[in-house]
Amino acid sequence: MRPGAATVGAVYAAALLLGLAGFGSTLWYGVDEPAHALAFGTLILLGELARRGGPRHTAAAPVPEEAPGREPAPLAVAGSLAYALLGASAGTATTHGALQIVAVVVAACLAGIVPHIARGSGPRLDHLARRVLTVGFAALCFQPLYNSGAVVRRLGQGPPYALFLLLLLVLTALCDAVLAALVLRARTGFPYGPLLRDELRALLGIGSAVCATGAVMALGVAAAGLWALPVFAVPLLLTQLSFQRYAAVRTVNRQTIASLARATEIAGCTPPGHARRVAALSTAVGRELGLSGTGLTVLEYAALMHDIGQLSLVDPVAGGATALLPTEEQRRIALLGGEVVRRTGVPAAVAVVVERQADPYREQPLPARIVRAVNAYDDLAGGLAGGEHAGAALDALERLRLGTARDYHPDVVECLARVLARGGTPGVTSVVLG
């Protein structure tokens, strides 16, 4: 069994069992308050239909902000959470239970993702499994307490009740972050800590707004009835569309950088796929060393453009393998590359990494240490055996270890060895360490 498959399978199994329990209970006992179920189901359906999805066709590995499954559907999420935390409607207590909430959410999500799947752009099942489990968590925490009358007796319907809803939403958001990081850890093998930090950081942005909107929706329906839903849904839908445009601009910017990085390949300065392989492997090593968020993005961009200084050379480097050049020549190419990168409009931190990749590792920032080691590995493995045999990869790794006195940081080299032993990344030669 593939490493991590058991964890992902357990998450899927739990979501499936909860969804089947919801459908079974709803079919057996019938739908309570059909108008509310239809209204919230329609809201979730619209949110899923408006959700941005689709595979990305870029030349490098995804960064955390753009990882698969991170495309948000805030309207659907807020609607799901509002239904889970709905205790009253227009001043009258509701009677739907937690299992009916799960059934409505699952049915609406499935209906909403069918058009995306038909276009070949559907979200991964991770998204649906997390939604089922987190909404089930919120509903199971809230509905029994509310239906028993304990919440109203102790907190009333004023500010303490609203704070109670926000507390439940915070716990639900934490539950979703833990699940998301757990699934990513199982799929990628990256350290759990940085992945969890990425998810928690995302909660501080649009995640907190979605959670707050879910609570306000539930309170609005409790006071004004179902007429409150469109009042809150329209602004959130506009926010979702604006976020999609922002994400599209980021994607285009990243694709532009990846295309610019291929200029060295088109000019014959570097082997085909070199920049993509270095970027993918550098990102994996960066995650292993604890980089996340902006730091990981800077690392990826620098890795993509690390050889762009070769375009300024009169005589191309044989095979494009800068790792085999004298130190002074490596530094000259790195400085030329930094000057080129500064003119592209990317963050200045990317240019710093590019121009310092040939410095002694004790003077380098961590991203530059990673780019230098990974670039040398790809140069050496490709030069020794075309990058096709594990023996060449082992020889390249051994040469990096021999250079840890000055050129390559020992921690980076050992981290690279762990990533390669785990299978590397698509298109990168892995090694078997005995």
C-alpha positions as CSV (number, residue, x, y, z in Angstrom):
1,M,0.0,0.0,0.0
2,R,1.3,3.5,-0.9
3,P,2.5,5.5,2.2
4,G,-0.3,7.7,3.5
5,A,-3.0,5.8,1.6
6,A,-4.3,4.3,4.9
7,T,-4.7,7.9,6.4
8,V,-6.5,9.2,3.3
9,G,-8.6,6.0,3.2
10,A,-9.6,6.5,6.8
11,V,-10.7,10.1,6.2
12,Y,-12.7,9.0,3.2
13,A,-14.3,6.1,5.1
14,A,-15.3,8.3,8.0
15,A,-16.9,10.9,5.6
16,L,-18.7,8.1,3.7
17,L,-20.1,6.5,6.9
18,L,-21.3,9.9,8.2
19,G,-22.8,10.7,4.8
20,L,-24.6,7.4,4.6
21,A,-25.8,7.8,8.2
22,G,-27.2,11.2,7.2
23,F,-29.0,9.9,4.1
24,G,-30.3,6.8,6.0
25,S,-31.7,8.8,8.8
26,T,-33.3,11.4,6.5
27,L,-34.9,8.8,4.3
28,W,-36.2,6.9,7.4
29,Y,-37.6,9.8,9.4
30,G,-38.3,12.2,6.5
31,V,-37.1,15.8,6.0
32,D,-37.9,18.2,8.8
33,E,-38.7,21.7,7.7
34,P,-38.3,21.1,3.9
35,A,-38.2,24.9,3.2
36,H,-35.1,25.4,5.3
37,A,-33.4,22.3,3.8
38,L,-34.2,23.5,0.3
39,A,-33.1,27.1,0.9
40,F,-29.7,26.1,2.5
41,G,-29.2,23.3,0.0
42,T,-29.7,25.8,-2.9
43,L,-27.3,28.2,-1.3
44,I,-24.6,25.5,-1.0
45,L,-25.3,24.4,-4.5
46,L,-24.8,27.9,-5.9
47,G,-21.6,28.3,-3.9
48,E,-20.2,25.1,-5.4
49,L,-21.3,26.0,-8.9
50,A,-19.5,29.4,-8.5
51,R,-16.4,27.6,-7.2
52,R,-13.2,28.0,-9.1
53,G,-11.7,24.7,-10.0
54,G,-9.7,22.9,-12.6
55,P,-6.3,21.5,-13.1
56,R,-3.4,23.9,-13.5
57,H,-1.0,23.5,-16.3
58,T,2.2,25.1,-15.1
59,A,5.8,24.2,-15.4
60,A,6.5,23.8,-11.7
61,A,5.2,22.2,-8.6
62,P,2.3,24.0,-6.8
63,V,3.1,26.3,-3.9
64,P,1.1,26.2,-0.7
65,E,-1.2,29.1,-1.7
66,E,-2.1,27.3,-4.9
67,A,-2.1,23.7,-3.7
68,P,-4.8,21.4,-5.1
69,G,-8.0,21.7,-3.2
70,R,-7.2,25.1,-1.8
71,E,-9.6,26.9,-4.2
72,P,-12.1,28.2,-1.8
73,A,-15.9,28.1,-2.1
74,P,-16.8,30.6,0.6
75,L,-20.5,30.8,-0.1
76,A,-20.9,27.1,0.0
77,V,-18.8,26.8,3.2
78,A,-20.6,29.7,4.9
79,G,-24.0,28.2,4.0
80,S,-23.0,24.8,5.3
81,L,-21.8,26.2,8.6
82,A,-24.9,28.4,8.9
83,Y,-27.2,25.4,8.5
84,A,-25.2,23.4,11.0
85,L,-25.5,26.2,13.6
86,L,-29.1,27.1,12.8
87,G,-31.1,26.9,16.0
88,A,-34.2,29.1,15.3
89,S,-35.9,30.6,12.3
90,A,-37.8,33.9,12.6
91,G,-37.9,33.3,16.4
92,T,-39.2,29.7,16.2
93,A,-37.0,26.8,17.2
94,T,-36.1,24.5,14.4
95,T,-36.3,20.7,14.6
96,H,-33.9,19.4,12.0
97,G,-31.1,17.3,13.4
98,A,-27.4,16.9,12.8
99,L,-27.8,13.9,10.4
100,Q,-30.3,15.8,8.2
101,I,-27.8,18.7,8.0
102,V,-25.1,16.3,6.8
103,A,-27.5,14.8,4.2
104,V,-28.4,18.2,2.8
105,V,-24.8,19.4,2.6
106,V,-23.6,16.2,0.9
107,A,-26.5,16.2,-1.6
108,A,-25.9,19.9,-2.5
109,C,-22.1,19.5,-2.8
110,L,-22.5,16.5,-5.0
111,A,-25.0,18.3,-7.2
112,G,-22.7,21.3,-7.3
113,I,-19.5,19.5,-8.4
114,V,-21.1,17.5,-11.2
115,P,-20.8,20.3,-13.8
116,H,-17.2,20.8,-12.8
117,I,-16.5,17.1,-13.2
118,A,-18.2,17.1,-16.6
119,R,-15.8,19.8,-17.7
120,G,-12.9,17.9,-16.3
121,S,-12.2,20.4,-13.6
122,G,-13.8,18.9,-10.5
123,P,-12.2,19.2,-7.1
124,R,-10.6,16.3,-5.4
125,L,-12.6,14.1,-3.1
126,D,-10.5,15.5,-0.2
127,H,-12.6,18.7,-0.4
128,L,-15.9,16.9,-0.1
129,A,-14.6,14.5,2.7
130,R,-13.4,17.5,4.7
131,R,-16.6,19.4,4.2
132,V,-18.7,16.4,5.4
133,L,-16.6,15.8,8.5
134,T,-16.3,19.4,9.6
135,V,-20.0,20.2,9.1
136,G,-20.8,17.0,10.9
137,F,-18.5,18.1,13.7
138,A,-20.2,21.5,14.0
139,A,-23.7,20.1,13.8
140,L,-23.1,17.3,16.3
141,C,-21.6,19.9,18.7
142,F,-24.5,22.4,18.4
143,Q,-27.7,20.7,17.5
144,P,-28.1,18.3,20.5
145,L,-27.3,21.2,22.9
146,Y,-29.8,23.5,21.3
147,N,-32.6,21.0,20.8
148,S,-32.3,20.0,24.5
149,G,-32.8,23.7,25.5
150,A,-29.5,23.8,27.4
151,V,-28.0,26.6,25.2
152,V,-31.0,28.9,25.5
153,R,-31.4,28.3,29.2
154,R,-27.8,29.1,30.0
155,L,-27.0,31.8,27.4
156,G,-30.3,33.2,26.2
157,Q,-30.5,34.7,22.7
158,G,-28.1,37.7,23.3
159,P,-24.4,38.3,22.9
160,P,-23.4,35.2,24.9
161,Y,-25.2,33.0,22.4
162,A,-23.4,34.7,19.5
163,L,-20.1,34.2,21.2
164,F,-21.0,30.5,21.6
165,L,-21.6,30.2,17.9
166,L,-18.2,31.9,17.1
167,L,-16.5,29.5,19.5
168,L,-18.0,26.5,17.8
169,L,-16.9,28.0,14.4
170,V,-13.3,28.4,15.6
171,L,-13.3,24.8,16.8
172,T,-14.7,23.7,13.5
173,A,-12.1,25.7,11.5
174,L,-9.3,24.1,13.6
175,C,-10.8,20.7,12.9
176,D,-10.8,21.4,9.1
177,A,-7.2,22.7,9.3
178,V,-6.0,19.6,11.1
179,L,-7.8,17.4,8.6
180,A,-6.4,19.3,5.6
181,A,-2.8,19.1,6.9
182,L,-3.3,15.4,7.7
183,V,-4.4,14.6,4.2
184,L,-1.6,16.6,2.6
185,R,0.9,15.0,4.9
186,A,-0.3,11.6,3.8
187,R,-0.2,12.5,0.1
188,T,3.1,14.3,0.0
189,G,5.1,13.0,3.0
190,F,6.0,16.6,3.9
191,P,6.4,17.5,7.6
192,Y,3.1,18.0,9.4
193,G,4.0,21.1,11.3
194,P,4.6,23.4,8.3
195,L,1.5,22.1,6.5
196,L,-0.6,22.8,9.6
197,R,0.9,26.3,9.8
198,D,-0.1,26.9,6.2
199,E,-3.7,25.9,6.9
200,L,-3.9,28.0,10.1
201,R,-2.4,31.0,8.2
202,A,-5.2,30.6,5.6
203,L,-7.8,30.7,8.4
204,L,-6.6,34.2,9.3
205,G,-7.6,35.5,5.8
206,I,-10.7,34.5,4.0
207,G,-11.2,31.6,6.4
208,S,-12.1,33.9,9.3
209,A,-14.4,35.9,7.1
210,V,-16.2,32.8,6.0
211,C,-16.6,31.5,9.5
212,A,-17.9,34.9,10.7
213,T,-20.4,35.0,7.8
214,G,-21.7,31.6,8.7
215,A,-22.4,32.7,12.3
216,V,-24.0,35.9,11.1
217,M,-26.2,33.9,8.6
218,A,-27.4,31.6,11.4
219,L,-28.2,34.6,13.6
220,G,-29.9,36.5,10.7
221,V,-32.2,33.6,9.9
222,A,-33.0,33.2,13.6
223,A,-34.2,36.8,13.7
224,A,-35.7,37.4,10.3
225,G,-36.2,34.0,8.7
226,L,-35.0,32.7,5.4
227,W,-35.2,36.2,3.8
228,A,-31.9,36.9,5.5
229,L,-30.1,34.3,3.4
230,P,-29.9,36.4,0.1
231,V,-29.0,39.5,2.1
232,F,-25.7,37.8,3.2
233,A,-25.3,35.5,0.2
234,V,-25.0,38.3,-2.5
235,P,-22.0,40.1,-0.9
236,L,-20.2,36.8,-0.2
237,L,-20.8,35.7,-3.8
238,L,-19.2,38.9,-5.0
239,T,-16.3,38.4,-2.7
240,Q,-15.9,34.9,-4.1
241,L,-15.8,36.2,-7.6
242,S,-13.3,38.9,-6.7
243,F,-11.1,36.3,-5.0
244,Q,-11.2,34.1,-8.1
245,R,-10.0,37.1,-10.2
246,Y,-7.1,37.7,-7.8
247,A,-6.2,34.0,-7.9
248,A,-6.3,34.0,-11.7
249,V,-3.9,37.0,-11.8
250,R,-1.5,35.1,-9.4
251,T,-1.7,32.0,-11.6
252,V,-1.0,34.0,-14.8
253,N,2.0,35.7,-13.0
254,R,3.3,32.3,-12.0
255,Q,2.9,30.9,-15.5
256,T,4.7,33.9,-16.9
257,I,7.7,33.3,-14.5
258,A,7.7,29.6,-15.5
259,S,7.7,30.5,-19.2
260,L,10.5,33.0,-18.7
261,A,12.5,30.3,-16.9
262,R,12.3,28.1,-20.0
263,A,14.1,30.8,-22.0
264,T,17.4,29.1,-21.1
265,E,16.2,25.8,-22.4
266,I,14.9,27.4,-25.6
267,A,18.3,29.1,-26.1
268,G,20.1,25.8,-25.6
269,C,21.8,27.0,-22.4
270,T,20.3,24.3,-20.1
271,P,18.9,20.8,-20.7
272,P,15.1,20.4,-21.2
273,G,13.2,20.3,-18.0
274,H,16.1,21.4,-15.8
275,A,14.4,24.5,-14.3
276,R,11.2,22.6,-13.7
277,R,13.0,19.7,-12.0
278,V,15.1,22.1,-9.8
279,A,12.0,24.0,-8.8
280,A,10.0,20.9,-7.9
281,L,12.7,19.3,-5.9
282,S,13.7,22.6,-4.2
283,T,10.1,23.1,-3.1
284,A,10.0,19.6,-1.7
285,V,13.3,20.2,0.2
286,G,12.1,23.6,1.4
287,R,8.9,22.0,2.9
288,E,11.0,19.4,4.5
289,L,13.1,22.1,6.1
290,G,10.1,23.9,7.4
291,L,9.6,26.7,4.8
292,S,6.0,27.7,4.1
293,G,3.9,30.5,2.7
294,T,5.8,33.3,1.1
295,G,9.2,31.8,1.9
296,L,8.3,28.7,-0.2
297,T,7.0,30.9,-3.0
298,V,10.2,32.9,-3.1
299,L,12.2,29.6,-3.2
300,E,10.1,28.2,-6.1
301,Y,10.5,31.4,-8.2
302,A,14.2,31.6,-7.5
303,A,14.7,27.9,-8.4
304,L,12.8,28.4,-11.7
305,M,15.1,31.3,-12.7
306,H,18.3,30.3,-11.1
307,D,20.1,29.7,-14.5
308,I,18.7,32.8,-16.2
309,G,22.1,34.5,-15.9
310,Q,23.4,32.2,-18.6
311,L,21.5,34.2,-21.2
312,S,24.1,37.0,-20.7
313,L,27.0,34.7,-21.5
314,V,28.8,35.0,-24.9
315,D,29.9,31.4,-24.8
316,P,27.2,29.0,-23.3
317,V,28.3,26.6,-20.6
318,A,28.7,23.1,-21.9
319,G,25.6,21.1,-21.1
320,G,24.4,24.0,-18.9
321,A,25.9,22.4,-15.8
322,T,27.0,25.4,-13.7
323,A,27.9,23.1,-10.8
324,L,31.0,21.9,-12.7
325,L,32.3,25.5,-13.2
326,P,34.9,27.3,-11.1
327,T,33.5,29.1,-8.1
328,E,34.2,32.6,-9.5
329,E,32.5,31.7,-12.8
330,Q,29.5,30.4,-10.9
331,R,29.3,33.6,-8.9
332,R,29.5,35.8,-12.0
333,I,26.6,33.9,-13.6
334,A,24.6,34.2,-10.4
335,L,25.1,38.0,-10.2
336,L,24.1,38.3,-13.9
337,G,21.0,36.3,-13.1
338,G,20.1,38.5,-10.2
339,E,20.3,41.6,-12.4
340,V,18.0,39.9,-14.9
341,V,15.5,38.8,-12.2
342,R,15.4,42.3,-10.7
343,R,14.0,43.6,-14.1
344,T,11.2,41.1,-14.2
345,G,9.1,42.6,-11.5
346,V,9.2,39.6,-9.1
347,P,9.8,40.3,-5.4
348,A,13.4,41.5,-4.6
349,A,13.8,38.5,-2.4
350,V,13.8,36.2,-5.4
351,A,16.7,38.2,-7.0
352,V,18.7,37.9,-3.7
353,V,18.4,34.1,-3.7
354,V,19.4,33.9,-7.4
355,E,22.5,36.1,-7.0
356,R,23.7,34.5,-3.8
357,Q,23.3,30.9,-4.9
358,A,27.1,30.6,-5.6
359,D,28.2,32.0,-2.2
360,P,29.8,29.8,0.5
361,Y,26.8,28.2,2.3
362,R,27.6,29.9,5.7
363,E,26.9,33.2,4.0
364,Q,23.7,32.2,2.2
365,P,20.1,32.4,3.2
366,L,18.3,29.1,3.4
367,P,16.6,29.3,0.0
368,A,19.9,30.0,-1.7
369,R,21.4,26.9,0.0
370,I,18.6,24.8,-1.2
371,V,18.7,26.1,-4.8
372,R,22.5,25.5,-5.0
373,A,22.4,22.0,-3.7
374,V,19.4,20.9,-5.8
375,N,20.8,22.5,-8.9
376,A,24.1,20.7,-8.4
377,Y,22.3,17.4,-7.8
378,D,20.4,17.8,-11.1
379,D,23.6,18.9,-13.0
380,L,25.7,16.0,-11.6
381,A,23.0,13.3,-12.0
382,G,22.3,14.4,-15.5
383,G,25.9,14.7,-16.4
384,L,26.8,11.3,-15.0
385,A,24.1,9.2,-16.6
386,G,21.5,11.2,-18.3
387,G,19.5,11.3,-15.1
388,E,18.1,7.9,-15.8
389,H,19.8,5.5,-13.4
390,A,19.8,5.3,-9.6
391,G,23.5,4.8,-9.7
392,A,24.1,8.3,-11.2
393,A,21.8,9.8,-8.6
394,L,23.7,8.1,-5.8
395,D,27.0,9.3,-7.2
396,A,25.7,12.8,-7.5
397,L,24.5,12.7,-3.9
398,E,27.8,11.4,-2.7
399,R,29.6,14.3,-4.5
400,L,27.3,16.8,-2.7
401,R,28.2,15.2,0.7
402,L,31.9,15.6,-0.2
403,G,31.3,19.3,-0.8
404,T,29.7,20.0,2.6
405,A,32.8,21.6,3.9
406,R,32.2,24.8,1.9
407,D,29.8,24.5,-1.0
408,Y,26.7,22.7,0.3
409,H,25.0,22.9,3.7
410,P,25.0,19.4,5.4
411,D,21.4,19.7,6.6
412,V,20.2,20.6,3.1
413,V,22.1,17.7,1.5
414,E,20.7,15.2,4.0
415,C,17.2,16.6,3.6
416,L,17.6,16.2,-0.2
417,A,18.6,12.6,0.4
418,R,15.5,12.0,2.4
419,V,13.3,13.5,-0.2
420,L,14.9,11.4,-2.9
421,A,14.8,8.3,-0.8
422,R,11.0,8.9,-0.4
423,G,10.6,8.9,-4.2
424,G,11.6,12.5,-5.1
425,T,9.1,14.4,-7.3
426,P,7.6,13.7,-10.7
427,G,10.4,13.8,-13.3
428,V,13.2,13.7,-10.8
429,T,15.4,10.6,-10.4
430,S,14.9,9.1,-6.9
431,V,17.5,7.0,-5.1
432,V,17.3,4.0,-2.9
433,L,19.5,4.4,0.2
434,G,20.7,1.2,1.7
